[in-house]
Amino acid sequence: MKQTEKYGAIASGHDLTSQAGIDMLAYGGNAFDAAIAASFMACVCEPILASPGGGGFANIHTPSENYILDFFAQTPLKKNPNEIDFRAIQADFGTTTQTFHIGAASAATPGFIPGLLNLYKTHASLPLTTLVTPAIIAANNGVTVNEFQYFLSTVVEPILRDSPQSQEIFAPSGHLIKAGEQFKNPALGNFFSEIKNRGIDAFPTNTIAQAQNKTGHLTKKDIETYQPIMRQPKVFHLDENQILLNPLPAASGVLIALAFQQLQSTTNPTSLDIAQALSFSDTTRTTMNSDLTALKSLLNPSAHRGTTHISVVDKNHNACAITLSNGEGNGHIVDDCGFMLNNMLGETDVNPDGKRGWRENIRLSSMMCPTIVSTPDDRLLVLGSGGSNRIRSAIFQVLVHYLMQGQDATSAINAPRLHPENQHLDFEDPHNNNAMGQLQKAFPDNRVWANQNMFFGGTHLVGITPDGDFFGAGDARRNGSFKTC
């Protein structure tokens, strides 16, 4: 009996996102075709997390090269000296709340479309029409809202209902679209059709500039001069495992490597070991006032937010780990295009300098960290996470469970998770009284979460063995989806 040929695998935050990628692999496309198609689809079915008004990072691996494509948000060229639109809202996660800032002046220069088109021009094998069509069909015909996406909409409801245009998309009947109901966004479908036909020229530069003119910072020049940046990954070796992380100016790679350095002499780390390693990384960051260059100098030589992640690997061992973010959106829909710009200037962990303290014309730092790992037995792991400031701890823990404790992908992702920050520890119930006692003794300021929660990120992982077998898992905390074909 002839064995069916295997093409690739994908893990993401939504079944339709994964399906768009799998379809490209089945058509004969590569991992990069799948990542591009999945990213467009994520804007439709994960609209709070991914948007043409946002940006991200892609960790790109082929048998001959590794690099990071940085298409994250850029601070505006100039600050608007006039009165600006910059307002606080409260996001309600149920167990805790978090303050975000929205408004026209919270938007930084978006890089999503330039980034995807750069990836398309350098690595794709299928026509752009093929890659964007699934997202166009879904936007026009509608997608069924799932429980997680509905819950997420309730968390950021003040943003989704901030303007009449956003209410028309996200609450067309006067209430948020509930689980089981249809979500349609034909304006976004039309915009993607223009991208298919005109490429980068379809981006509504003039429309955005005009809307930003009075109370925001962005101008036509901001958008026209934006360029994705190719960077060398931060390489860290854990025993014989090579881990490729997001480099400076992203904060995540340095902090994950610093935490791993604390565990290098530890075998089979406990929950307390993991918490203390992450706490050391966080405390060091705070002590050094987030001076990432200084943090990097502590490493031995190597031998938010609203984010979603896509991991893809194909039969030829090409891999793409791509993490996308729109912050939570700035509350304003771009006219006739069906999407919000980001609110990255309103994100404290991305822009700690506040309303007007940010530096002009620089790439913002980020906790996003699409990651690729090569193991000594020639497995290739592709992973990343959403989860704001918790991204670094989510990726770190999954890798500890997989590489140091020998767990499989599903177990590594499903294991109870924790996150220390500013001497406070949040942790999911470890279902082990001894482990809980140790954590609470070491971190008197703590909060126990009875169940898994999206607060702790959404880590999606795929991999391939030397024999071409695919494995992986999506994180149930964020309705993760894993598919192979």
N, C-alpha and C positions, 0 to 999 in steps of 0.2 A: 504494500500500500504506500503510495507516494505521500510524503509528508508535506503539509501545506506550508508554503513559504511564509516566513515571518517578516513583517516590514518595519515595525517599530512599536513604541509605547509612549503614552502621555499621561500625566497626572495634572489635575488643575482644580479650581474651585467650583466648577459647575459641569454637569454632565454634557451640556450643549457645547461648552468651551472645549472639552475633551473630544467630543464627537467631530467638531470642525477640524481639529488637528488630525484625528484618525482618518478622516475622509481624505485629507491631503496625502497621507502616507499610503493609503489604499490606491490612490490615483497614480502612485509612482513618485510622489514628491519626497523630499528629504526632511530632516528634523527642523530645518529652518522654515520651509514652507508650512509645516504643521504649526510651528510657533507663531508665525505671522497670522495665519488664518484663525488660530485660537485667540490671539490677542484682539483681533477685530471683533470676534464673537463675544469676548468677555465684555466689551463695551455695551453690548446689547443685553446680555443676560446677567451681568454683574455690574450694572451701571453706577453703583455707588463707589465701587472699588476701582474700576477702569474706565477711562474716558479719553477721547482725542484731545481733551484739554489738560491732560496730565503728562506723565512721563514715566521713565523707569530705567532699568539696567538689564542687559543681556550678557550672560556668561556664555561664551561661544567656544566650542571645542570641535575640532576636526582631527583626523589622524596626523595632520601636519602643523596645526597651530592652535593656540589658546589666547583669547583676549576678552576684555570686557568692553562692551559698547555702552557708553554712558549717554543716555538721552533723557536724563533727569532735568528737572526745572532749573532755570537760570534766573538769577535776580535781575530786575529791570536795569536798563542802562542808566536811567536817572530817576530820582524820586520826584513825585508830584508835590510841588510846594504848597498846593492848595488844600482845602478841606477834603479829606478822603473818606471813603466808605469802608470801615473796618470795625466789625462788631463781634462781641462774644456770644456764643450759644452754649448750652449744656447738652452733651450727648449722654444718654441714660443707658448704661449697660445692664441695668437691673441690680447687680451687686455693688456697682460703683458708678460714679459719674465722671465725666471728663470735659474740660473746657476747650472748645475750639473757637477760632476766630474766622469769620467769613466776611463777605462783601467784596466789592470790586477791587479794593486795594490789597486784598489777601492773595491775589493771583500773581504767580511768577510766570515767566515765559515757558510755554509748554513745549515738550519735545517728543510726544508720542508719535505723531505722523512722520516727522523727519527721521526718527529712530527706526520705525518699521520700514520706511522706504529705503533707508540705508541698508538694513538687513536684507531687504528684497534684492537690491541691486548687487550686493556682494556675495550672497549665498543661496538665493532661491533658485529653483529649477522649474517651477510652474508659473504660468502667466498670472499677473496681478489680478486679472478678472476672475480667475479660478479661486484665488486666495480670499478675496473679499466677498464673493457672491453668497456664501452661507450666512454671513452677518447681515447682508442686505435683505435676504429672504426672511430671516428671523425678525428683523426690525419691522418689516412691512406686515408680515403675517401674524406676528405676536409670539410671545413665549409664555409658558405657564409659570407663574411666580411660585417658588418653592418656600418652605418654612423658613429656611435660613435667610433668604433674601428679604422676605417680609419682616423677619425680626430685625435685620440690619436696617431696613427702612424706618422702623420705629425708633431705633437708636438715634438716627440723625434726622428725625422728622422735622425739626425746626428748619433745617437746611432745605429739605425737599419741598417745604411749603413756604419758603421765604419770599417767593415772587409769584405773580399770576402765571408766568410762563412755566416755572418749575411745577406748580400745582397742576397745570394742564397736562403735564407728562406723567407725574408721579401720583397725583390724586385727582384724576379727571372726573370722578363722580362725587367729589367732596370728601373722600376718605382715601387713605393710602390703599394701593392695590394689594389685596390680601392673597395669602397662599391659596393656590388653586384657580385664581383669576388670571386673565390674560393681560399682559403688558405689551403694548405696541408703541413703537417710536418711529413712524414713517419719516419724520424729519431727519433722523439719524441715518435711516436707510437711503434717503436722497443724498445726504452728504457723502456717504460711502460710495454711492454710485458716481458722484463727481470725482472722488479720489481714484476710483477705478479708471475713469476716462481721462483725467487731467493730472493725476499725481499730485505733487506738492502745490501746484498752482491752484488747486481746488480749496486749499485752506483759507478760511474766511478772514484774512489778515485785515482788510479794511473795516469789516464789520466789528471785529474785536477792538481795533484801535479807536474807532468812533465811540464805542460803548465805554471804553476805559478812559476816554479823554478827560472827563470832568472829575471823577472820583476814584480812579484807579491810577496805576503807574505805567501800564504797558502802552507802547506806541507801535506803529507800523515797523519801525526800524528794529525794535526788539525781536519781532517775529521773523523778519526777513534775514537777520544776521545770525539767527540761532544755528548752531552746528552740533551734531553728535560728536562725541570724542571717543577715540579708541585708546584704551588704557591697558597696561600690563596687569594681570591679576596679582593680588597678594598671595604668595605661595607660602604655605605652612606645611611642615612635615610632622605627622603624628606617627611615630615609629616609621614604618615603611609606606604609610598612606600619604599620598600627595593631595593636599586640599587647596583648591583654587578659590580664593575669596575676593570680594569686592575691595579694591584698594582705595587709598585716599584720593579725593576728599570725602568719600563715604566713611562713616565711622565704624560700620558694622564689622568689616573684615579685621581691623586691628583689635577690636574688643573681643571678638570670638577667638582670635589667635592668642590673645593675652590670657583668656580663661583657659584655653587648652594647655598653655604653658604651665599652669598651676597643677594640672592633672598628669603631667608626663611621667611622674614617678609612681603613679597610682595604678593599681590593677583592679579591675571590676569596681569602678567608683560607686559609692552609695549616693543616695539622694542628698545627704548632708555634704559630701564631697563636691557634688555638682553645684549646690547652692553656694557653698563657700567660694568656689572658683569663680562663679558668676558675680558674686558680691565683691570679690577682690577687683575684678575688672571694672565694675560699676563705681566702686569707691575710688579707685585710682583715677578714673575719668573725672569724677567730681573734684578730687584733690587738685588735679592739674587743669581745672577749669576748661575741660573738653579740648585741651591742646593736643590734637591728634598726632602731630609730629613728635611731640614729647612722649606720648604714649607709645608710638611706634619704636622709639629708641629703647624702650624697656624690653622689647622682644629679643630673644636670642636670634642669631643669624639663622635663616631658614635653610636646611640641607634640602508715614505713619498717618501706623495710621491706616487710612483706608487703602489697604493694599491687597493685591491678589497675586498668585504665582502660578506659572506654567512650567512644567518640566517635560522635555521631549528627548528621546533618543531613537536613532534609526538603525537599520540592519548593518550599515556601514560604519557604525560607531561615531557618527556625527551626533553632537548633543547641543541642546540649547536650554539654558535655565533663564527664564525671563520673569522679572518681577515688575509689576505695574502699579502705579498709584495715581489717584487724583486728589490725595488728601481725603477730604470728605466732600469736596466741591465748594465753590464760593457762593452758591445760592442763586446765581444768575445764569440763565440759559442763553447760549449764543444764538442770536436770531436765526430762525429757520434751519438750524443745524442739529437740534435735539441733544446737545450736550452742554455741560457746565465746564467752565475753566476750573483749574485747581485752586486750593486755598493754602498753598505751601508757605506763603509768608505769614500765615496765621497758625502754623504748626510749631509749638514750642520746641519739640525735639529736633525739628529741621531748622527752624529759625529762632534760636533762643533770645535774639536781640530785640524782638518785639516789633511794635507798629512801625517805627521809623529807624530802628537801630541797625538794620541790615546793611551790609556792604553792597555797593552797586556793581553790577556786571560780573558776578561770580557764580560758579556752579554751587548750588546748595549741597550741604552734606546730607547724608541719609543713613537710616538704619537698614535699608534694603540690602540684601546680600545673596543674590543668586549664586549657587555654589556647585562646583563640580569636583568629584573625588576620584582618583585612580588608586586602586588597592594593589597590594603586592601580588595577589592572585589574578590580576588583570581584569577585575570587574570595574565598570564605570558607573558611578552614581551621579545623578543629576537631581538637585533639590533646591528648595528655597521656601520662603514663607511670607505671608502677610502678617500684620499684627503690630504695626507702629513700633514703639520702643521695645516690644517683646520679641521682635524678629530675631535679634542676636541670641537671646536665650533659647528660643524655639529651635533654631538650626543647631546650636551647640548641643542641646540635649539629645536631639535625634541622632546626631553623629556619635555622641558618647554611647548611646544605647546600641547603635549599629556596629561601630568600629571597635569599641572597647569592651562592651558587654556581650557581643555576639548575638544580639537580637535580630530577627528578620525585619523587613521594612515595615510591615503592618504593626508589629509589636513595638518597634522603636517609635513610631508615630503615635500610637495609642497610649503609651506609658504616661502616667500622671506627670504633669508638667509644673514647673515652678518659675518664678521670676523675682529676683531681689532688686530693689532700687531704693537708694537713699536709706539704707539700713532697714527697710521694710520688706517683708517677704510675702508675696502672694503664692499660694500653692494649691494645686488640686489634691483632694484627699488621696493619700498614697495607699489607703486600705491596709495599713500596717501600723499598729500602735507604736511600735518601737521607733520606726522612721518618723512618724508624726511627732513623737516626743522629742527626738533629737533636733528636728527642725525648729520646733517651738522654743526649745531651750536656747538654741543658738541665735534665734531671731525672735526675741520677745514681742516685737512689733510685727504681727503677722495677721494674715487673713486666710482662712481655709475656704476653698470653693468645693462644695459638695459634689459637683459634677464637672465633666469636661466643659470648657467654655471658650468661645471665640476670642476672649480676652488674651489667651495664651497663644494666639497665632493660628495659622493654617498651613502646615508644612506638607508639601506635595512632592513625592519622590518617585523617580523611575531609575532603572538600571539595566545593564546588559552584562551577561557573563561572557567569558572568552568563547564559549560555544554558540553564542548568539541567542541565548534564552533571555527573555525580558522578565523583569519583576518590578514591583513598585506598590504604592498605596497613596490614596488621597486622605487628607486629614478630615475626620468626621466633625471636628470642631467648626469647620467652615464648609461643610457639605462637600467634601472632597470627592473627586471622581478619578478613577484609574481605568485606562483602557489600553488594550493591545490589539494589533491586527497582523 
